[in-house]
Amino acid sequence: MHFLITYDVETTTTEGQRRLTKVAKCCKNYGQRVQNSVFECLLTEKDLITLRSALSSIINKETDSIRIYRLGNYYKTKIEQIGKETSFDIEGTLII
């Protein structure tokens, strides 16, 4: 299943800046960054539970927020890109 993960982490403190970095690294393990605080992820239900738990343990629930959107199987028809496109087909072949 395809998901969109967005986050807003308070960064006025050094601790907040560290949390922001940790959240980004955690999300990067599961998908691709498509905007500064937005990741597209292809996840199983087990992956989603693991990611949700990891993110919950990183953020400060008083000042930070994470939103998880289920895009479904036909997500490509629900995304419109305007301007520079920096993402790749998450289901396609990746050549390194």
N, C-alpha and C positions, 0 to 999 in steps of 0.2 A: 504494500500500500504506500502511496506517496503522501508525504507530509510537508508542510511548510512550518518551520520553527522560527519565531521572531522573539527578540528579547530586548529589554530596556534595563540596563544596569546603571545604577547611580555611580558616577565616576568622579565626584568631587573630592573623594578621599583616596589615599593610596590603597587602602583595603578594597575599595570599590573598583579601582583600576585593575587590581589583581583578580577580582571576581570576574570582571569583564573578559580578561584574557583566558581564564579557566573555562568560562561558558563557551567562548568561541572555539577553544581547542576541543572541548567535549563535543560540540556540534560537528566540528570538522571530521571527527572520527566516524560520523554516521552519514554525512552528506556533503554537499558542495555549497559554498558561500555564493549567493547571487546578489546580495546587497550587503552593506556594512554589518547589519545585525539581523540578517535573514539567511536561512539555509533551506535548501530543498533536500529532502531525505527520502530514500527508499527503505522502508523499515518493515520488519515482521512485527507481530504483536509483542513478541518477546523483546525485540530490540527497542520498541517503543517504551515498554515498562522499564527496561534498563536505563535508557536515555532519560526518561522522566525522573527516575530516582536519582540519577547522577546530577542532573541539573538542579533538582530540589535541594540536594545537599550542598551545592555551591552558593546559591543565591541567598541574599538577605530578603526574606519574605515581606519585610516592612518597607523596603525601598526599591526593590527590583521586581521585574515581572517577565514572565515567559508565556508566549501564546503558541499553541500547537494547533494547526489547521489540517484536517484530513482533506486531501485533494481528490482522493479516489483514483480509480483506474483510468479515467478519461481526463486526467489532469491537463494534458497538452491542449485540449480544446478550451480550457478555462484560463489560460495564461496569455496575456497580450504583452509583447515586448515593444517598447518605444526607446530608441536610442541605442547606445552601445550594448551589445550582447556579450556577456563574459562567461555565461554558463555553457555547459556541454550536456549532451543527452545522457542522463543518468542511467538509462537502460542500454545505451549503445556500447560498442566495443571501445575500450580504452587502450591506446597504444602508448607505451612508455619508452 
